[in-house]
Each structure stands twice: as structure tokens, then as C-alpha cells.
Amino acid sequence: MANTAPRRRLPAATDKRVAKSREDTPWTNGDPTKKIGINVPFPEPLMLQLDYLVENKAIRSKSSFIREAVEAAAMAEVERLWRVKEAVRRIEKEDQAKR
């Protein structure tokens, strides 16, 4: 029987873990107890899917599922932005070294 589990992606060998500055992480100053609501309309099929997941106990609640999904997506975008910024810095550094 074939192994159907996906392989874990390994970080690149040149991947450097750099402590992010306060400018790169402005959300660390936020108060996690403060809740800010946003009114976002969802299409009916999506809401029916979420209802189905709640009824079948696949998720605890629609709001917690949406909150966790948005948080994961936001972190992925932040990490992507950091990689882009690091690549730009590296390219600029190489350009300065050539001059």
C-alpha cells in the first residue's frame, strides 16, 4: 500500500531566523482581550457549509472557525511579506556590492 501522507516541507538551507523588529510586528502591542467586530457578508452556500460542519461537530462554531482560518491566513501573508522584504534587502545589498 502506498504512503499517501504528504511530505513535510523542509526550510531552505539558507533560511535565517531573524528577530523581527517592532515595526515588522505592530500587532504585538494590541490587547488580545479587546474584541473588534466586523460585519462581513458571506454567500449563502458558504453559511450552509458552515452550518453543516457545526451540526456534524466538525467545528465548534462558525465564528471560531472563521477566526482561526483568518488568523492562519494572516500569518501566512505576513511570513510571505517578510520573505519578500528579505529578498529585496538581499538584492539591494548585492547591487551595492557590485558598485
C-alpha positions, 0 to 999 in steps of 0.5 A: 500500500502506498504512503499517501501522507504528504511530505513535510516541507523542509526550510531552505538551507539558507533560511535565517531566523531573524528577530523581527523588529517592532515595526515588522510586528505592530500587532504585538502591542494590541490587547488580545482581550479587546474584541473588534467586530466586523460585519462581513457578508458571506454567500449563502452556500458558504453559511450552509457549509458552515452550518453543516460542519457545526451540526456534524461537530466538525467545528465548534462554531462558525465564528471560531472557525472563521477566526482561526482560518483568518488568523492562519491566513494572516500569518501566512501573508505576513511570513510571505511579506517578510520573505519578500522584504528579505529578498529585496534587502538581499538584492539591494545589498548585492547591487551595492556590492557590485558598485 
